[in-house]
Amino acid sequence: MDEMFTRVFQDLVARTTGPMWFRLILQPLVATFFGIRAGLANARRSKEVTEPGRRRALFQQALHDVGKMLAVGVGLDAVFQLIALRTVYPGEALLVGFLLVALPYQIIRTVTGWLLSRR
């Protein structure tokens, strides 16, 4: 078990150099762009819709969007692993996809929607 954690840590540190290192900057930036766009749409939608199921619909849309962003992040990391490591570790791909894409996307989306809905 310790070997697995050591490998995961070493692989995560190795991602900061070598081929495709720019994705560590590019993926969060793209996630931020789409997060702002989705936050703007949520703010508009929350002002237009007043029925009781509004929060549930917004939550379902957020889950759908985060799922898509997570799938893109995992896919990109799997491609990176194939190129750089010549193998794919699904757990690492899921962790990196979550940290680089899904988490920034959801944070930016939530903050943008919240700030604009308070106006």
PyMOL commands that set and color helices and strands:
alter all, ss='L'
color gray80, all
select helices_A, chain A and resi 2-14+23-48+54-84+90-117
alter helices_A, ss='H'
color red, helices_A
deselect
rebuild
show_as cartoon
